[in-house]
Each structure stands twice: as structure tokens, then as C-alpha cells.
């Protein structure tokens, strides 16, 4: 490594430390939603296959979860596989399902899960997933259900509109059966029919790859979330990019529609 590059790395590390110290002086977002966009774009830009790009994306997610815990974020919801992703080439979909399965199995063996008290939950239409993945999801949720320090939600087979429609269907059935009174329905009551109504709405939604939209992600829950769009593809996201997203959130005055 050249002297110039070594000096640049040291300067970057010092800046990161300064930014972390500054960030910790202000309110940290309790819940961050992440749209991990750009795996394929990154792969094609550096001459890798799409599947290799997804592997890099998996590795980046592990890093980002560490960063979240380091600054004090308590809940992370990641858009892992959307309802639209089912339309991709069958071989790519199959690879993604096996990659997710492998990631969950690695999680169950990772000592950091117990050490950090990480509760893992999958949100989405899991009935559409292959049986082997459904079984692994059941195992990881069961094995981590008692942990309370950090919540990691992975949206798989997820679509925000579908979530709302399914919630309405369940609510209507309960009204018809007499379990609910239609005049008692409000936002709080409706929330419990979502995939996970136990967690607060995301304070911040971070999307990579330069696209400035939320693409059917947490539509109900993100009504008053702060949005941050990063130009870099997901596998290329650096810690400093993540810290800048947190800093940007802290600089805003949240009005919640007022």
C-alpha cells in the first residue's frame, strides 16, 4: 500500500470516529428501514455475475447490522425480497432463496446473535416461499424469539400494498365473526393486523443505488419516516455513507404531518 493511500485510510478512520462521537450526542433513530438496492448493478459494473453481486450484498448486510448496533439503533427492517422479485429469472430466484437460507443458518450458529440479543423475524407472504426456506425461517424465529436487545426484520416475499390488503381481509373476517366492532377500528387497531404490528414505525428509511422511491416498502409504516437516498450501490456502501445518513436524519425537524 502506498504512503498516500495509507494516510488517506487513517484520515478516513479519524473522520469516522469524529462523526460517530458527534452522532451519539443526538437522538439516534430507533428503527431504520433499509432498501438494499443495486446488487446487480454493482456486479455488472465490476465484471461479476448477478449472483456474485447478491453474495456481496449479503456480506454488506452483515457489516451494516454491526454499524447499526454500534451507534445504538434498536430495530432494522431490511427489504430482502419483494413480491416483484418473483418475476425474475427462475435460476436467480432459486439462488436468492438458497442464499437467504444459508444466511439464516449462519445466523443461528453466530455467537453474536446471543451476545447481542438479536431477535430475527421474517415479514411477508412466507406461504409463497419454498418449503426448505419456510422451515429455516421457523427455526431461526424460534431460536431467537426470547432476545430483546435488537430486532432484525427481514422482508421476504414482501409487498406493502399486499400487506395492507391482507390486513384488511383479516380485519374484515374478524368483524364478520364478531371479534371486532367496525366502529372501534382506528390506526392502533389496524396496526395489529400488519405482518408485525409490535414494532414502531421506521424513523429513517435508507435506500441505496440512487433511486429515489420506496418501491412498495412499508407503505403504511413509513407515512412519516424520514427518507435518505444514497447514490452508491448496496455492496459499495461505506461506513461513512451510513453515518452521513444518520447525521442527515438528526439534522431534520420531524413534523409528523403537522
Secondary structure as a PSIPRED ss2 file (coil, helix, strand):
# PSIPRED VFORMAT (PSIPRED V4.0)

   1 X C   1.000  0.000  0.000
   2 X C   1.000  0.000  0.000
   3 X H   0.000  1.000  0.000
   4 X H   0.000  1.000  0.000
   5 X H   0.000  1.000  0.000
   6 X H   0.000  1.000  0.000
   7 X H   0.000  1.000  0.000
   8 X H   0.000  1.000  0.000
   9 X H   0.000  1.000  0.000
  10 X H   0.000  1.000  0.000
  11 X H   0.000  1.000  0.000
  12 X H   0.000  1.000  0.000
  13 X H   0.000  1.000  0.000
  14 X H   0.000  1.000  0.000
  15 X H   0.000  1.000  0.000
  16 X H   0.000  1.000  0.000
  17 X H   0.000  1.000  0.000
  18 X H   0.000  1.000  0.000
  19 X H   0.000  1.000  0.000
  20 X H   0.000  1.000  0.000
  21 X H   0.000  1.000  0.000
  22 X H   0.000  1.000  0.000
  23 X H   0.000  1.000  0.000
  24 X C   1.000  0.000  0.000
  25 X C   1.000  0.000  0.000
  26 X C   1.000  0.000  0.000
  27 X C   1.000  0.000  0.000
  28 X C   1.000  0.000  0.000
  29 X C   1.000  0.000  0.000
  30 X C   1.000  0.000  0.000
  31 X E   0.000  0.000  1.000
  32 X E   0.000  0.000  1.000
  33 X E   0.000  0.000  1.000
  34 X E   0.000  0.000  1.000
  35 X E   0.000  0.000  1.000
  36 X C   1.000  0.000  0.000
  37 X C   1.000  0.000  0.000
  38 X C   1.000  0.000  0.000
  39 X H   0.000  1.000  0.000
  40 X H   0.000  1.000  0.000
  41 X H   0.000  1.000  0.000
  42 X H   0.000  1.000  0.000
  43 X H   0.000  1.000  0.000
  44 X H   0.000  1.000  0.000
  45 X H   0.000  1.000  0.000
  46 X C   1.000  0.000  0.000
  47 X C   1.000  0.000  0.000
  48 X C   1.000  0.000  0.000
  49 X C   1.000  0.000  0.000
  50 X H   0.000  1.000  0.000
  51 X H   0.000  1.000  0.000
  52 X H   0.000  1.000  0.000
  53 X H   0.000  1.000  0.000
  54 X H   0.000  1.000  0.000
  55 X H   0.000  1.000  0.000
  56 X H   0.000  1.000  0.000
  57 X H   0.000  1.000  0.000
  58 X H   0.000  1.000  0.000
  59 X H   0.000  1.000  0.000
  60 X H   0.000  1.000  0.000
  61 X H   0.000  1.000  0.000
  62 X H   0.000  1.000  0.000
  63 X H   0.000  1.000  0.000
  64 X H   0.000  1.000  0.000
  65 X H   0.000  1.000  0.000
  66 X H   0.000  1.000  0.000
  67 X H   0.000  1.000  0.000
  68 X H   0.000  1.000  0.000
  69 X H   0.000  1.000  0.000
  70 X H   0.000  1.000  0.000
  71 X H   0.000  1.000  0.000
  72 X C   1.000  0.000  0.000
  73 X C   1.000  0.000  0.000
  74 X C   1.000  0.000  0.000
  75 X E   0.000  0.000  1.000
  76 X E   0.000  0.000  1.000
  77 X E   0.000  0.000  1.000
  78 X E   0.000  0.000  1.000
  79 X E   0.000  0.000  1.000
  80 X E   0.000  0.000  1.000
  81 X E   0.000  0.000  1.000
  82 X E   0.000  0.000  1.000
  83 X C   1.000  0.000  0.000
  84 X H   0.000  1.000  0.000
  85 X H   0.000  1.000  0.000
  86 X H   0.000  1.000  0.000
  87 X H   0.000  1.000  0.000
  88 X C   1.000  0.000  0.000
  89 X C   1.000  0.000  0.000
  90 X H   0.000  1.000  0.000
  91 X H   0.000  1.000  0.000
  92 X H   0.000  1.000  0.000
  93 X H   0.000  1.000  0.000
  94 X H   0.000  1.000  0.000
  95 X H   0.000  1.000  0.000
  96 X H   0.000  1.000  0.000
  97 X H   0.000  1.000  0.000
  98 X H   0.000  1.000  0.000
  99 X H   0.000  1.000  0.000
 100 X H   0.000  1.000  0.000
 101 X H   0.000  1.000  0.000
 102 X H   0.000  1.000  0.000
 103 X H   0.000  1.000  0.000
 104 X H   0.000  1.000  0.000
 105 X H   0.000  1.000  0.000
 106 X H   0.000  1.000  0.000
 107 X H   0.000  1.000  0.000
 108 X H   0.000  1.000  0.000
 109 X H   0.000  1.000  0.000
 110 X C   1.000  0.000  0.000
 111 X H   0.000  1.000  0.000
 112 X H   0.000  1.000  0.000
 113 X H   0.000  1.000  0.000
 114 X H   0.000  1.000  0.000
 115 X H   0.000  1.000  0.000
 116 X H   0.000  1.000  0.000
 117 X C   1.000  0.000  0.000
 118 X E   0.000  0.000  1.000
 119 X E   0.000  0.000  1.000
 120 X E   0.000  0.000  1.000
 121 X E   0.000  0.000  1.000
 122 X E   0.000  0.000  1.000
 123 X E   0.000  0.000  1.000
 124 X C   1.000  0.000  0.000
 125 X C   1.000  0.000  0.000
 126 X H   0.000  1.000  0.000
 127 X H   0.000  1.000  0.000
 128 X H   0.000  1.000  0.000
 129 X C   1.000  0.000  0.000
 130 X C   1.000  0.000  0.000
 131 X H   0.000  1.000  0.000
 132 X H   0.000  1.000  0.000
 133 X H   0.000  1.000  0.000
 134 X H   0.000  1.000  0.000
 135 X H   0.000  1.000  0.000
 136 X H   0.000  1.000  0.000
 137 X H   0.000  1.000  0.000
 138 X H   0.000  1.000  0.000
 139 X H   0.000  1.000  0.000
 140 X H   0.000  1.000  0.000
 141 X H   0.000  1.000  0.000
 142 X H   0.000  1.000  0.000
 143 X H   0.000  1.000  0.000
 144 X H   0.000  1.000  0.000
 145 X C   1.000  0.000  0.000
 146 X C   1.000  0.000  0.000
 147 X C   1.000  0.000  0.000
 148 X C   1.000  0.000  0.000
 149 X C   1.000  0.000  0.000
 150 X E   0.000  0.000  1.000
 151 X E   0.000  0.000  1.000
 152 X E   0.000  0.000  1.000
 153 X E   0.000  0.000  1.000
 154 X E   0.000  0.000  1.000
 155 X E   0.000  0.000  1.000
 156 X E   0.000  0.000  1.000
 157 X E   0.000  0.000  1.000
 158 X E   0.000  0.000  1.000
 159 X C   1.000  0.000  0.000
 160 X H   0.000  1.000  0.000
 161 X H   0.000  1.000  0.000
 162 X H   0.000  1.000  0.000
 163 X H   0.000  1.000  0.000
 164 X H   0.000  1.000  0.000
 165 X H   0.000  1.000  0.000
 166 X H   0.000  1.000  0.000
 167 X H   0.000  1.000  0.000
 168 X H   0.000  1.000  0.000
 169 X H   0.000  1.000  0.000
 170 X H   0.000  1.000  0.000
 171 X H   0.000  1.000  0.000
 172 X H   0.000  1.000  0.000
 173 X H   0.000  1.000  0.000
 174 X H   0.000  1.000  0.000
 175 X H   0.000  1.000  0.000
 176 X H   0.000  1.000  0.000
 177 X C   1.000  0.000  0.000
 178 X C   1.000  0.000  0.000
 179 X C   1.000  0.000  0.000
 180 X C   1.000  0.000  0.000
 181 X C   1.000  0.000  0.000
 182 X H   0.000  1.000  0.000
 183 X H   0.000  1.000  0.000
 184 X H   0.000  1.000  0.000
 185 X C   1.000  0.000  0.000
 186 X C   1.000  0.000  0.000
 187 X H   0.000  1.000  0.000
 188 X H   0.000  1.000  0.000
 189 X H   0.000  1.000  0.000
 190 X H   0.000  1.000  0.000
 191 X H   0.000  1.000  0.000
 192 X C   1.000  0.000  0.000
 193 X C   1.000  0.000  0.000
 194 X C   1.000  0.000  0.000
 195 X C   1.000  0.000  0.000
 196 X C   1.000  0.000  0.000
 197 X C   1.000  0.000  0.000
 198 X C   1.000  0.000  0.000
 199 X C   1.000  0.000  0.000
 200 X C   1.000  0.000  0.000
 201 X C   1.000  0.000  0.000
 202 X C   1.000  0.000  0.000
 203 X C   1.000  0.000  0.000
 204 X E   0.000  0.000  1.000
 205 X E   0.000  0.000  1.000
 206 X E   0.000  0.000  1.000
 207 X E   0.000  0.000  1.000
 208 X C   1.000  0.000  0.000
 209 X C   1.000  0.000  0.000
 210 X C   1.000  0.000  0.000
 211 X C   1.000  0.000  0.000
 212 X C   1.000  0.000  0.000
 213 X C   1.000  0.000  0.000
 214 X C   1.000  0.000  0.000
 215 X C   1.000  0.000  0.000
 216 X C   1.000  0.000  0.000
 217 X C   1.000  0.000  0.000
 218 X C   1.000  0.000  0.000
 219 X C   1.000  0.000  0.000
 220 X C   1.000  0.000  0.000
 221 X C   1.000  0.000  0.000
 222 X C   1.000  0.000  0.000
 223 X C   1.000  0.000  0.000
 224 X C   1.000  0.000  0.000
 225 X C   1.000  0.000  0.000
 226 X E   0.000  0.000  1.000
 227 X E   0.000  0.000  1.000
 228 X E   0.000  0.000  1.000
 229 X E   0.000  0.000  1.000
 230 X C   1.000  0.000  0.000
 231 X C   1.000  0.000  0.000
 232 X C   1.000  0.000  0.000
 233 X C   1.000  0.000  0.000
 234 X H   0.000  1.000  0.000
 235 X H   0.000  1.000  0.000
 236 X H   0.000  1.000  0.000
 237 X C   1.000  0.000  0.000
 238 X C   1.000  0.000  0.000
 239 X H   0.000  1.000  0.000
 240 X H   0.000  1.000  0.000
 241 X H   0.000  1.000  0.000
 242 X H   0.000  1.000  0.000
 243 X H   0.000  1.000  0.000
 244 X H   0.000  1.000  0.000
 245 X H   0.000  1.000  0.000
 246 X H   0.000  1.000  0.000
 247 X H   0.000  1.000  0.000
 248 X H   0.000  1.000  0.000
 249 X H   0.000  1.000  0.000
 250 X H   0.000  1.000  0.000
 251 X C   1.000  0.000  0.000
 252 X C   1.000  0.000  0.000
 253 X C   1.000  0.000  0.000
 254 X C   1.000  0.000  0.000
 255 X C   1.000  0.000  0.000
 256 X C   1.000  0.000  0.000
 257 X C   1.000  0.000  0.000
 258 X C   1.000  0.000  0.000
